[in-house]
Amino acid sequence: MAAQEEAPGSTKIFVEAKEATRFVEAILSGNGVPAENAAIVAKYLVAADLRGVDTHGINRIPSYMERIRQGVLNPAAQPQLCQVTPVVAHVDGQNGFGFIYKAKRRGEKIPLDWALDAEGRPTDDPEAALGGVMLPMGGPKGSALSIMMDVFSGALSGSAFAGGVTNPYDPSKPADVGHFLMAIKPDLFMSLEDFRARMQHLYDRVVGSEKAAGVERIYFPGEIEQLTQEERGKTGIPFVGAEIEALNEEAARVGAELMVTET
């Protein structure tokens, strides 16, 4: 079910994607989530872990289950879709289903340019960062981009905005978080063959750029995640003991089979 490998500073515990999916489905079902919804949530939490986006993977389960226990997350919610126009839809999730938290769980430091503490000083301590503020990546430009997304995902969607979104680890009230999703149909602008050819040219230019000293390879956006998914599909998803313990506590609450019996 799981294999272990010693790594500097911690023991990595590898869990196969199939086992992780079964485990998450069992916990969700044990907390009142309908089987169909449990399968969907489990699929995409595990998909995040497989792609290396560990902040949005199954480590979210303890916080999700606490929100269910506190009554601020509806495990049986059925999203309601309103077709605003032929190409615009508004979906109400009906209150159904970060790297700093990951560092805190694993006892790791964070880069000094990630956050400020409560006194406004740069910090590499994730605990101090959680008591302060996260910094936007890219300085002023990154801040402007985050405001633009706040307009799309919050102000425009009717959800919380301007700092009003509930902390994902705060189980006292609904998160009221909005999402903005946009899909583009390339063949409205040109043939798919032309678009693919242009994208291939862009890819070649990006990954073929001159490398700075010490850089072995240049990746296209999303490429690292794709490679990580291929690797973790073979080796399993890596966790540390504290993460496994927190997840197994949730399994024990509902009498589900533990994911790892020995760490």
C-alpha positions as a printed Julia matrix, in Angstrom:
263×3 Matrix{Float64}:
   0.0    0.0     0.0
   2.78   2.42    0.84
   6.55   2.49    0.68
   8.97   4.52    2.76
  12.2    6.25    1.84
  14.56   8.12    4.14
  15.18  11.73    3.08
  17.31  14.43    4.73
  15.44  15.78    7.74
  12.33  13.59    7.42
  10.94  10.24    6.38
   8.98  10.4     3.15
   5.99   8.08    2.98
   4.79   7.31   -0.53
   1.14   6.44   -1.16
  -0.21   5.22   -4.48
  -2.83   7.42   -6.15
  -5.4    4.61   -6.16
  -5.0    4.08   -2.41
  -5.15   7.83   -1.72
  -8.37   8.08   -3.75
  -9.97   5.17   -1.86
  -8.93   6.68    1.45
 -10.37  10.13    0.69
 -13.63   8.71   -0.66
 -14.06   6.69    2.55
 -13.57   9.73    4.78
 -15.9   11.89    2.7
 -18.61   9.23    2.63
 -18.24   8.75    6.38
 -18.94  12.45    6.83
 -22.16  12.42    4.82
 -20.89  13.3     1.35
 -22.91  11.45   -1.35
 -20.91   8.76   -3.16
 -20.92  10.58   -6.51
 -19.69  13.83   -4.96
 -17.13  12.0    -2.81
 -15.66  10.38   -5.92
 -15.38  13.76   -7.68
 -13.76  15.52   -4.72
 -11.33  12.65   -4.12
 -10.37  12.5    -7.8
  -9.36  16.15   -7.96
  -7.67  16.36   -4.57
  -5.48  13.41   -5.55
  -4.94  14.95   -9.0
  -3.55  18.07   -7.29
  -1.14  15.93   -5.26
  -0.06  13.99   -8.33
   0.82  17.25  -10.1
   2.83  18.46   -7.11
   0.29  21.05   -5.97
   0.44  19.68   -2.43
  -1.2   22.75   -0.91
  -4.47  21.84   -2.65
  -4.37  18.06   -2.3
  -5.67  15.59    0.27
  -3.99  17.47    3.11
  -7.05  19.73    2.87
  -9.22  16.9     4.2
  -8.83  17.68    7.95
  -9.87  21.32    7.44
 -12.77  20.31    5.17
 -14.05  17.78    7.7
 -13.79  20.29   10.54
 -15.9   22.71    8.49
 -18.51  19.97    8.04
 -18.51  19.29   11.8
 -18.94  23.0    12.51
 -21.9   23.14   10.12
 -20.37  25.71    7.76
 -19.84  23.28    4.86
 -22.77  21.33    3.47
 -21.6   17.78    2.62
 -24.71  17.07    0.52
 -24.67  20.35   -1.43
 -25.76  20.26   -5.07
 -24.43  23.19   -7.16
 -27.07  25.3    -8.89
 -26.33  26.55  -12.41
 -27.86  29.69  -13.87
 -27.29  30.19  -17.61
 -26.94  33.99  -17.8
 -26.3   34.1   -21.56
 -25.45  31.41  -24.14
 -21.76  31.84  -23.24
 -21.94  32.95  -19.58
 -23.08  30.85  -16.63
 -23.21  31.53  -12.89
 -22.77  28.52  -10.59
 -23.77  28.64   -6.91
 -21.83  25.95   -5.07
 -24.34  26.01   -2.17
 -21.44  26.12    0.28
 -20.16  22.7    -0.69
 -16.88  21.61   -1.55
  -1.1   27.2     0.92
   2.53  26.62    0.77
   2.99  28.36    4.15
   0.69  25.83    5.82
   2.65  23.06    4.11
   5.91  24.43    5.53
   4.33  24.67    8.98
   3.16  21.04    8.82
   6.61  19.85    7.76
   8.64  22.06   10.09
  10.29  23.87    7.18
  11.38  27.47    6.66
   9.93  29.67    3.92
  11.76  32.15    1.63
  12.1   35.64    3.11
  10.2   37.24    0.23
   7.01  35.24    0.82
   5.52  37.03    3.82
   5.84  39.62    6.6
   5.26  38.98   10.29
   2.79  40.92   12.45
   5.36  43.73   12.81
   5.82  44.08    9.05
   9.24  42.41    8.98
  10.33  39.75    6.46
  10.23  36.29    8.05
  11.21  32.74    7.18
   9.05  31.34   10.01
   5.72  30.01    8.66
   4.06  30.46   12.07
   5.02  34.14   12.14
   3.93  34.51    8.52
   0.47  33.16    9.34
   0.17  35.88   11.96
   1.21  38.54    9.46
   0.56  38.92    5.75
   1.52  37.16    2.53
   3.3   39.23   -0.09
   2.2   39.29   -3.75
   4.66  37.72   -6.15
   6.11  40.17   -8.65
   5.85  43.24   -6.42
   3.53  46.03   -7.7
   2.7   44.13  -10.9
   1.78  41.03   -8.94
  -0.36  43.14   -6.63
  -2.2   44.6    -9.64
  -2.82  41.12  -11.05
  -4.2   39.93   -7.71
  -6.59  42.89   -7.6
  -7.75  42.08  -11.14
  -8.5   38.5   -10.08
 -10.3   39.78   -6.97
 -12.58  41.74   -9.32
 -13.3   38.68  -11.48
 -13.56  36.04   -8.73
 -15.02  38.14   -5.93
 -16.65  41.43   -6.85
 -18.05  40.2   -10.18
 -19.16  36.76   -8.97
 -21.05  38.05   -5.94
 -18.69  36.28   -3.53
 -16.49  37.75   -0.81
 -13.74  40.13   -1.94
 -11.34  42.8    -0.63
 -10.01  40.49    2.09
 -13.44  39.16    3.03
 -12.8   35.51    2.1
 -12.64  33.3     5.18
  -9.3   31.65    5.89
  -9.53  28.08    4.53
  -8.49  26.74    7.93
 -11.08  28.77    9.86
 -14.08  26.46   10.47
 -16.24  29.1    12.17
 -18.06  30.4     9.06
 -18.53  29.72    5.33
 -15.56  30.64    3.14
 -17.7   32.53    0.58
 -14.89  32.13   -1.94
 -15.59  32.73   -5.63
 -13.91  31.41   -8.75
 -13.68  32.84  -12.26
 -13.29  30.3   -15.06
 -12.85  31.24  -18.71
 -12.65  28.86  -21.66
 -11.48  30.03  -25.09
 -12.41  28.27  -28.34
  -9.31  28.74  -30.53
 -11.02  27.83  -33.79
 -13.18  30.93  -33.53
 -10.01  32.86  -34.37
  -8.1   30.46  -36.64
  -7.96  26.78  -37.55
  -6.86  24.39  -34.82
  -3.94  23.34  -37.02
  -2.69  26.93  -37.22
  -3.15  27.43  -33.49
  -1.26  24.25  -32.64
   1.57  25.26  -34.97
   1.8   28.7   -33.37
   1.78  27.19  -29.88
   4.54  24.77  -30.87
   6.61  27.7   -32.1
   5.99  29.54  -28.82
   6.94  26.45  -26.82
  10.15  25.99  -28.78
  11.12  29.64  -28.31
  10.47  29.56  -24.56
  12.23  26.3   -23.69
  14.99  27.07  -26.16
  15.81  30.44  -24.58
  19.38  31.09  -23.49
  19.89  29.72  -20.0
  21.3   31.71  -17.11
  24.33  30.35  -15.27
  23.4   27.29  -13.24
  20.09  26.69  -15.03
  19.9   23.2   -16.51
  16.5   23.38  -18.18
  13.76  25.89  -19.01
  10.2   24.68  -18.56
   7.0   25.82  -20.23
   4.13  26.72  -17.83
   2.49  23.51  -16.62
   5.35  21.31  -17.8
   6.81  20.73  -14.34
   3.4   19.63  -13.08
   3.03  17.24  -16.01
   6.42  15.68  -15.33
   5.67  15.47  -11.6
   2.42  13.67  -12.36
   4.26  11.12  -14.47
   6.85  10.57  -11.72
   4.37  10.34   -8.83
   2.22   8.01  -10.89
   5.14   5.59  -10.61
   6.55   6.33   -7.14
   3.4    7.44   -5.31
   2.52  10.71   -3.57
   5.03  11.79   -0.88
   3.9   12.71    2.63
   5.58  13.09    6.01
   4.53  11.43    9.25
   2.67  14.44   10.66
   0.52  14.66    7.55
  -0.3   10.95    7.59
  -1.18  11.17   11.29
  -3.61  14.06   10.72
  -5.26  12.25    7.82
  -5.58   8.99    9.74
  -7.21  10.82   12.63
 -10.0   11.77   10.23
 -10.3    8.17    9.07
 -10.52   6.95   12.66
 -13.37   9.39   13.38
 -15.6    7.6    10.86
 -14.21   4.09   11.24
 -12.54   4.1     7.82
  -9.48   2.01    7.03
  -6.26   3.88    7.79
  -4.1    4.91    4.86
  -0.8    3.89    6.48
  -0.56   1.59    9.49
   3.12   2.16   10.3
   5.28   5.26    9.88
